[in-house]
Amino acid sequence: NERLRAYLGMKNQYPSFQMEEGMVISHSAGNYMTSFTLNRGTLHGVGVNMPVVTEKGIVGYVTDVGLNWCMVSTIIETASSVGAYIPRSGATGIVSGDASLRRDGVCKITYLEADADIQVGDKVVSSGNGSVYPAELEIGEVIDVGVDEYSRTIVATVRPSVDFTDLQYMMIITGYEK
């Protein structure tokens, strides 16, 4: 009941979202699930590149789909990226997975402006730029800010809001108003 109440609250917060609940039926090996299979597919209106979320924030997106199953890649996977926005300062960038950070269950935000105001503790949300994720979905929190030694640009480490060690149920956003 608690889980369903959380999703009802999400539906009230985002009334334009059409959502389909999915349950994890298999996942990748390791401490953090970077990809997994849900029990929903084309029979349920699920398609490739649909966002997958929990009431806490973004999980990832659908990468492959069958009749009654779909594969999901999480935001900590190296091939994943999300247009991001820092509400406190207005800074924008791209949150993406990184092979060296994935084992710790975190990701990074890059392509920030040279004078971007970003601090540890800043909340990170989706910007809505791109074709997968709607705006204002929570991604996570900045836990470290530094400079990329190769490009000399600002890079921050982001701890996702979603705990990837214990995912069982999540929602696939099958449609929304842009």
N, C-alpha and C positions, 0 to 999 in steps of 0.2 A: 504494500500500500504506500509506503514511504517513497519508493522509487516512482510510482505512478503519480503521486502528488507533485513530485519534483518536475516531472515532465508536463503536468498540467500547468504548473507555474511557468514553465518555459513556453508553452502554447499561448498563455495569456500575455507573456512579454513580447512574443513574436507572432501575432495573429495571422500574418500572411504566410507562415510556413506550413507546408503540407509535410507531415512526417510519418515514417513507418518504423516501428520498433524492431530491432534485430537483436539476436542473441548469438554470442560467440560459440561456434561449433568446432573450431580448431584454430591454432595459432602457431607462430614461429617459435622455435626453441630459444631459450635465453632468459635473462632476468627481465627484460622489457619486451613487450610485444611490439614489434615494428610492423608486422603484417599479420592479418588473421582473416578468418572466414566467418561470415554471418549467415544465418538461416533465412535470408530474404533475397529474392532475385527478381527477374523480369515479371513473374506472376504477380508480384506485389508492387510493380511500378518502379523498381530500382533500375538505374542505369549507370554507366561509367561516368566518372567525374562528379558524382553527387557527394556533397559534404556529409560527414558523419560526426555527430556531436553527443555529448552528455549534458546534463544540466549544469555541469561545471565548466564546459567549454568545448573547443574543437578537439576531436580525436584524429581525424584524417579525412580521406576521400576514397570512394569506390574506384578500384583500378581494373577490375574484371567482374563480369556478371554472368550467371547462368540462370536456368529456369527457377530454381529455388535456393540459390546461394549467391553470395558476392564476396569478393576479396577486397579488403580494406588496407591501405597503406597509411601509417600514422605520420604525424607531423615531425617525428624524430627520425624518420627514415630519410636517407640521403637524397633520394629522388623527389622529396616533397618540398613544397614551398607555399607560403601564404603571404599575401600583401598585408603589411602590418602598420599599425598606428599607435602612437603613445598619446593617450588623451590628455595627460598633464601638460605636455609641451607642444603637441602637434607634430612631432617628428614622425616621419614615415620611413619604412624600409621593407625588407623581405625577410621573413622568418623561414629558415630552412634547416633540414637535418644535416648533421655532420658526422662522418664515420668515427671521428675521435671523441665526439660527445655522446653518441648514441648509447654507449654502454652505461653512461651515467643517467640516462633518461632525460637529457636536456637537448636543446637546439640553440641556434644562434640567429641573431638579427644582423643583417648586413645591408649594404647600399643605403646607409644613412648619410645625410648631408654632413659636410665637414664640420659645421658648427652646430650639429644636432645637440639639443639639450636632453640627455638621457642619463638616468641615475639608477643606482641599485634600488629596488623596491617599486620601480615604475610598473604599472599595469600595461599589458600589451593586448590589443584587440585587433580583429581583422579589419582591414580598411575597406573591403568591398571591391577593391581594384583586382581585376582578373576575372576569370569565368567560373570559378568553383565556389568560393565562400562568400556568403552575404556579409555586409558590414556589421560591426559592433559585437561580433561573437568573441568571447574571451579566449585568448591564446595562453597567456601565462604572466609571469612576473620576471623582471630583469634581476639576475642574481650576480652579474659581473659585467663590468664595462672595461674595454681595453682598445688597443690599436692593433690592427692587422699588420704584422711585420713586413709583408710583401707589398700590399697596396697602400699602406700608411693611412687607412681609413678607420673610422670608429666601428667596432664590432662589439656586440653585447651578447652575453649568454642568457638564455631564457629558460626558466623552469616552467614546463606546461602546467596548466591548472588541473588537467586530467592525470590521474594516477594510472600509468600504463601497466603496472604490475597486477592489477586486480580488476580488469574490465570483464564484465559479463553481459550487460545489456547496454544498448545505445540506440540513438535515433538516427535514421538516414533522412536527410532533408530532400524530399522528392520534388519539391517545387517551392518557389518563393518569388515575391515581387522585388525587382531590382530597384 
